[in-house]
Amino acid sequence: MNSTRGAAASATPKLPPIGASPIAGKWRQRPLWGRLWRIALFTLVAVVIWQALNHLIVWQWLHNGYFRPGLSSLIVSLALPTLYYTALAAVLQRWLVRFGPVAQALVFGGCAVAVAALFDALIWLPALSATLGQFAAGECGTGGTAVGCAEAVAHSLRAMLDGLLRVFAISSFGYGLALASLSARARWVYVVAIGVAAVLAALAIAGTLARANGAA
């Protein structure tokens, strides 16, 4: 009887521990630099996709003028987010590798949002304090109304939330692509992502040059 119970217990499949997927295992086996260059590459791809889509939608498809950044500002707008996500991933790697692939990407996105929110709070706190001071003195907004103060605060919060949404989308998507690059079956995902980034970037550049030449 006991042997029958033992055989039944041994035949019962055990649930795999957290992070025990093939991709997670391959990810843990890579050295730190082998993970970080992938994170840097694919977060850069995600940044390019976001920037190009924003450029195409806001500046071209909505015909809201055109934006032609200089080379230095373009490099900074691509390099700074990539360096931020890569540095954050380097700090969190020993903790993130405990999770599965999807959880790693989402948790990393949440951590990126939390750190960015802290920086945003430090940046927006003086402006918010000034707005509250104007509200107390009845000086903000058109005619010094409370509605004007509320609109100013709402605008600041909306801009901050939009930025945090961008941070979450880029960081989680880029980290997920870095993980997918280790899987032969999911390799087409990052190949398509790189192709989409190249096409969108080309469209944004071509559209910008065309509108700039037309406005000249």
Buried (B, 14 or more C-beta within 10 A) or exposed (E): EEEEEEEEEEEEEEEEEEBEBEBBEBBEEBEEEEBBEBBBBBBBBBBBBBBBBEBBEBBBEEEEEBBEEEEEEEEEEBEEBBEBBBEBBBEBBEEBBBBBBBBBBBBBBBBBBEBBBEEBEEEBEEEBEEBBEBBEEEEBBEEEEEEBBBBBBEEBEEEBEEBBEBBBBBBBBBBBBBBBBBBEEBEEBBEEBBEBBBEBBEBBBEBBEEBEEEEE
